[in-house]
Amino acid sequence: MKTSLIRWITILTSLSWILILGGCAFVYVPLISRPQPLEEKVVDGEGEAKILLLEVAGAISEEKRRIPGVFEKISMIDEFREALKKAESDKKIAALIIRINSPGGTVTASDILHHEILRFKKKTGKRVVASLMGVAASGGYYVAMAADEVVAHPTTITGSIGVIAVKFNVQELFNKIGVDQETIKSGDKKDILSPFRPSTPEEKKILQELIDQLHGRFLEVVTEGRKNLDRERVAKLADGRIYTAQQALGHKLVDRVGYLDDAIEGVKSSLGLDKASVVVYYRPGSYKSTIYSGLGEGGSPVFNLISIDGENLLSSQGVRFLYLWMP
């Protein structure tokens, strides 16, 4: 008790001298610790060979969410890369199953995840299976195209192959409340898609050309990922509509319909494994006990099917090009 009292007196005295000598000092005391390295946990099965479950859940974005000293979370891209790097160094990892439960997200983030999976396959030669959960649409489906096999849950909603960019025109609203906006620009296209004025026909044409090119890339990715579909057939399916699991199977957009445990058994069978340990990566403090435990620290993702903004995907930062299902 006496030692503890002396310790607190010393701390308070030190802080007092800091305030006196510095005039005004700010002491930074973080309320939460920084993210800890990923750890491994067996959630099902047994055996030396491992099947790793990774997850792409929620809106796909490369942005980090951070409030200094209060909240800090690495981006989806960084965490996915970290998990793949850890898996690369583990020779016991026999295959990856990527659970996808996402309406999509930004074009770039979706493309990065797709690229990282292809890079992992090329470097390790390991089999990758995509297990589509409740929603695996647009960018979520784009990511799945990097897998060797795509298994859709019986109630999966997938498809929505296409690109979208949205802007809000608030000019009339500002006029009604007496707010005016002035823009000084170096060229007449510098504020293209500004929310403070209608787009001109020429600007709409420019943006449509960009959309068409990004859509063309989506078609290439699907054509490459679905060897039994040619580009012409993919283009007919890629009008933005969504499909049920059975519809997707009929159109050859997925390989089979089944549950996550069916995907696991399929991997074991394809690799000739009698048994295998199913593992997940997690950060200390998060809950992981079964193959259906979400990997996100915030719990299972919740999709607002009326208006998905995907954690500021449609924020005031400007118009973004999205592989995103937006009901």
Phi, psi and omega per residue, in radians:
M1 nan -0.763 -3.128
K2 -1.153 -0.691 3.125
T3 -1.117 -0.700 -3.138
S4 -1.142 -0.715 3.133
L5 -1.106 -0.773 3.131
I6 -1.078 -0.679 -3.133
R7 -1.095 -0.776 -3.142
W8 -1.191 -0.646 3.097
I9 -1.088 -0.724 3.125
T10 -1.095 -0.770 3.133
I11 -1.087 -0.823 -3.135
L12 -1.108 -0.672 3.120
T13 -1.114 -0.741 3.136
S14 -1.098 -0.761 3.117
L15 -1.103 -0.654 3.126
S16 -1.092 -0.777 3.125
W17 -1.128 -0.619 3.100
I18 -1.082 -0.781 3.141
L19 -1.161 -0.659 -3.109
I20 -1.229 -0.846 -3.054
L21 -1.330 -0.558 -3.097
G22 -1.590 -0.134 -3.100
G23 1.361 -0.993 3.117
C24 -2.640 2.061 -3.087
A25 -2.217 2.552 3.090
F26 -1.986 2.160 3.132
V27 -1.766 2.060 -3.110
Y28 -1.556 1.991 3.104
V29 -2.092 1.782 -3.109
P30 -1.095 2.382 -3.132
L31 -1.454 -0.373 3.097
I32 -2.351 2.706 3.115
S33 -1.418 2.770 3.091
R34 -1.226 2.765 -3.136
P35 -0.967 2.338 3.134
Q36 -1.510 2.778 3.105
P37 -1.036 2.632 3.126
L38 -1.134 2.463 3.051
E39 -2.099 2.871 -3.079
E40 -1.895 2.507 3.099
K41 -2.452 2.356 3.054
V42 -1.438 2.175 -3.109
V43 -1.966 -0.159 3.131
D44 -2.923 2.709 3.043
G45 1.232 -3.030 3.118
E46 -2.722 2.836 3.133
G47 2.237 2.860 -3.100
E48 -1.288 -0.663 3.100
A49 -1.208 2.519 -3.085
K50 -2.118 2.449 2.956
I51 -1.962 2.051 -3.068
L52 -1.616 2.249 3.034
L53 -1.686 2.116 2.991
L54 -2.004 2.864 -3.061
E55 -2.396 2.406 2.957
V56 -2.032 1.816 -3.020
A57 -2.249 2.403 3.119
G58 1.471 -3.009 -3.127
A59 -1.145 2.321 -3.099
I60 -1.463 2.056 -3.064
S61 -2.600 2.619 3.081
E62 -1.639 0.040 -3.081
E63 -1.380 2.589 3.039
K64 -1.719 2.537 3.081
R65 -1.870 2.129 -3.036
R66 -2.682 2.281 2.926
I67 -2.148 1.870 -3.019
P68 -0.861 2.228 3.081
G69 1.400 -0.160 -3.085
V70 -2.114 -0.866 -3.065
F71 -2.528 2.297 3.113
E72 -2.559 2.244 3.138
K73 -2.519 2.287 3.138
I74 -1.241 2.805 -3.093
S75 -1.241 2.806 3.087
M76 -1.008 -0.711 -3.121
I77 -1.098 -0.845 -3.120
D78 -1.083 -0.730 -3.119
E79 -1.183 -0.678 3.131
F80 -1.151 -0.755 3.098
R81 -1.078 -0.726 3.129
E82 -1.055 -0.738 3.140
A83 -1.148 -0.744 3.133
L84 -1.136 -0.676 3.123
K85 -1.124 -0.707 3.102
K86 -1.122 -0.702 -3.141
A87 -1.173 -0.613 3.132
E88 -1.060 -0.588 -3.081
S89 -1.485 -0.074 -3.125
D90 -1.825 1.843 -3.095
K91 -1.190 -0.266 -3.126
K92 -1.451 -0.226 3.088
I93 -1.197 2.027 -3.108
A94 -1.614 -0.514 -3.088
A95 -2.869 2.841 3.075
L96 -2.044 2.419 2.920
I97 -2.068 2.126 -3.111
I98 -1.837 1.924 3.068
R99 -1.364 2.184 -3.122
I100 -2.035 2.086 3.104
N101 -2.373 1.352 -2.973
S102 -2.642 2.464 3.045
P103 -1.466 0.028 -3.103
G104 1.878 -2.827 -3.108
G105 3.116 -2.519 -3.104
T106 -1.246 2.651 3.125
V107 -1.024 -0.832 -3.060
T108 -1.160 -0.777 -3.128
A109 -1.111 -0.725 3.103
S110 -1.082 -0.727 -3.129
D111 -1.185 -0.639 3.122
I112 -1.126 -0.799 3.123
L113 -1.054 -0.773 3.098
H114 -1.008 -0.811 -3.138
H115 -1.098 -0.736 -3.106
E116 -1.129 -0.629 3.112
I117 -1.190 -0.766 3.097
L118 -1.069 -0.709 3.127
R119 -1.113 -0.731 3.113
F120 -1.074 -0.787 3.135
K121 -1.069 -0.753 -3.116
K122 -1.163 -0.663 -3.080
K123 -1.334 -0.641 -3.025
T124 -1.849 -0.417 -3.061
G125 1.279 0.200 -3.106
K126 -1.418 2.589 3.130
R127 -1.313 2.442 3.120
V128 -2.216 2.245 3.110
V129 -2.090 2.355 3.051
A130 -1.706 2.196 3.086
S131 -1.903 1.871 -3.089
L132 -1.439 2.229 -3.092
M133 -1.726 -2.366 -3.057
G134 -1.017 -0.883 3.140
V135 -2.298 2.172 3.045
A136 -2.442 1.249 -2.994
A137 -1.979 2.737 3.063
S138 0.854 -1.977 -3.137
G139 -1.034 -0.530 3.075
G140 -1.125 -0.697 3.089
Y141 -1.256 -0.639 3.096
Y142 -0.963 -0.816 3.137
V143 -1.087 -0.689 -3.109
A144 -1.097 -0.399 -3.094
M145 -1.198 -0.169 3.085
A146 -1.487 -0.158 -3.081
A147 -1.439 2.777 3.076
D148 -1.348 -0.460 -3.135
E149 -2.560 2.506 3.127
V150 -2.095 2.078 3.136
V151 -1.992 2.138 -3.125
A152 -1.747 2.334 3.012
H153 -1.075 2.579 -3.102
P154 -0.934 -0.463 -3.117
T155 -1.890 0.302 -3.137
T156 -1.114 2.485 2.916
I157 -1.938 2.130 -3.074
T158 -2.392 -2.936 -3.104
G159 1.545 -2.257 -3.060
S160 0.928 0.792 -3.117
I161 -1.315 1.943 -3.111
G162 2.884 -3.136 -3.065
V163 -2.196 2.577 3.117
I164 -2.519 2.524 3.000
A165 -2.369 2.303 -3.040
V166 -2.155 2.431 2.987
K167 -2.348 2.674 3.085
F168 -1.856 2.286 3.098
N169 -1.722 1.854 -3.061
V170 -1.816 0.262 -3.077
Q171 -1.039 -0.851 -3.111
E172 -1.103 -0.696 3.102
L173 -1.073 -0.790 3.141
F174 -1.120 -0.643 3.115
N175 -1.101 -0.662 -3.113
K176 -1.204 -0.578 -3.106
I177 -1.727 0.078 3.035
G178 1.377 0.540 3.120
V179 -1.908 2.251 3.132
D180 -2.017 2.656 -3.127
Q181 -2.253 2.291 3.129
E182 -2.020 2.423 3.125
T183 -2.230 2.237 3.052
I184 -1.877 2.096 -2.997
K185 -2.377 2.745 -3.096
S186 -1.443 -0.338 3.138
G187 -2.655 2.763 -3.019
D188 -1.238 -0.214 3.118
K189 -1.754 0.023 -3.025
K190 -1.097 -0.572 -3.140
D191 -1.855 0.639 -3.129
I192 -0.986 2.372 -3.076
L193 1.147 0.517 3.035
S194 -1.110 2.407 3.125
P195 -1.327 -0.072 -3.055
F196 -1.683 0.074 3.106
R197 -2.764 2.762 3.077
P198 -1.191 2.644 3.069
S199 -1.347 2.514 3.089
T200 -1.418 2.776 3.084
P201 -0.960 -0.667 -3.139
E202 -1.160 -0.708 3.121
E203 -1.131 -0.690 3.104
K204 -1.105 -0.646 3.110
K205 -1.146 -0.733 3.122
I206 -1.068 -0.812 -3.123
L207 -1.175 -0.630 3.120
Q208 -1.114 -0.630 3.098
E209 -1.124 -0.695 3.094
L210 -1.137 -0.798 3.121
I211 -1.022 -0.761 -3.115
D212 -1.093 -0.678 3.136
Q213 -1.180 -0.748 3.118
L214 -1.174 -0.605 3.071
H215 -1.144 -0.682 3.097
G216 -1.061 -0.660 3.091
R217 -1.135 -0.696 3.106
F218 -1.042 -0.774 3.133
L219 -1.068 -0.703 3.122
E220 -1.100 -0.743 -3.126
V221 -1.118 -0.753 3.135
V222 -1.177 -0.740 3.133
T223 -1.072 -0.692 3.118
E224 -1.224 -0.652 -3.104
G225 -1.357 -0.492 -3.133
R226 -1.919 1.552 -3.027
K227 -1.080 -0.393 -3.104
N228 -1.602 0.165 3.096
L229 -2.167 2.330 3.049
D230 -1.572 2.961 -3.042
R231 -1.097 -0.642 -3.137
E232 -1.073 -0.738 3.134
R233 -1.193 -0.729 3.110
V234 -1.044 -0.737 -3.119
A235 -1.064 -0.642 3.116
K236 -1.190 -0.578 -3.134
L237 -1.416 -0.295 -2.996
A238 -1.708 0.935 3.080
D239 -1.737 0.232 3.088
G240 1.674 -0.168 -3.082
R241 -1.269 2.771 3.090
I242 -1.748 2.767 -3.110
Y243 -2.302 2.592 2.961
T244 -1.339 2.982 3.138
A245 -1.034 -0.791 -3.119
Q246 -1.167 -0.656 3.085
Q247 -1.142 -0.749 3.121
A248 -1.085 -0.681 3.102
L249 -1.129 -0.748 3.124
G250 -1.094 -0.572 3.127
H251 -1.561 0.024 3.128
K252 1.172 0.435 3.060
L253 -1.398 -0.346 3.029
V254 -2.276 2.845 -3.097
D255 -1.548 -0.628 3.105
R256 -2.826 2.917 3.122
V257 -1.929 2.291 -3.127
G258 -3.100 3.003 3.131
Y259 -1.493 3.032 -3.133
L260 -1.071 -0.690 3.125
D261 -1.187 -0.482 3.030
D262 -1.146 -0.695 3.109
A263 -1.113 -0.692 3.122
I264 -1.125 -0.821 3.125
E265 -1.112 -0.613 3.103
G266 -1.114 -0.692 3.110
V267 -1.133 -0.801 3.128
K268 -1.033 -0.758 -3.123
S269 -1.132 -0.764 -3.106
S270 -1.155 -0.468 -3.137
L271 -1.713 -0.017 3.138
G272 1.214 0.593 -3.125
L273 -1.721 2.180 3.063
D274 -1.285 -0.609 3.118
K275 -2.605 2.737 3.134
A276 -2.805 2.623 3.062
S277 -1.558 2.241 3.072
V278 -1.617 2.119 -3.046
V279 -2.137 2.729 3.016
V280 -2.262 2.775 2.996
Y281 -1.790 2.468 -3.123
Y282 -2.606 2.889 3.053
R283 -1.803 2.491 -3.126
P284 -0.891 2.317 3.131
G285 1.805 -0.270 3.098
S286 -1.643 2.721 -3.024
Y287 -1.688 2.189 3.111
K288 -2.467 2.020 -3.133
S289 -2.387 -0.410 -3.116
T290 -2.358 3.020 3.133
I291 -1.183 -0.276 3.132
Y292 -1.710 0.055 3.089
S293 -1.190 2.226 3.113
G294 -1.181 2.565 -3.125
L295 -1.533 -0.204 3.139
G296 -1.337 2.403 -3.095
E297 -1.176 -0.350 -3.110
G298 -1.580 0.139 -3.136
G299 1.644 -2.971 -3.089
S300 -1.180 2.482 3.140
P301 -1.194 2.527 3.097
V302 -2.036 2.179 -3.136
F303 -1.790 2.189 3.017
N304 -1.536 1.736 -3.032
L305 -1.313 -0.088 3.069
I306 -1.489 -0.706 -3.137
S307 -2.690 1.633 3.138
I308 -1.493 1.979 3.067
D309 -1.767 -0.058 3.002
G310 0.936 0.914 3.119
E311 0.899 1.062 3.070
N312 1.305 0.388 3.056
L313 -1.082 -0.534 3.101
L314 -1.966 0.952 -3.056
S315 -1.593 -3.124 3.133
S316 -1.293 -0.016 -3.134
Q317 -1.226 -0.209 3.106
G318 2.256 3.018 -3.134
V319 -1.267 2.411 3.107
R320 -2.145 2.649 3.055
F321 -1.594 2.204 -2.955
L322 -2.222 2.398 2.813
Y323 -1.656 1.450 -2.977
L324 -2.498 2.311 3.013
W325 -1.403 2.093 -3.108
M326 -2.180 1.530 3.108
P327 -1.060 nan nan
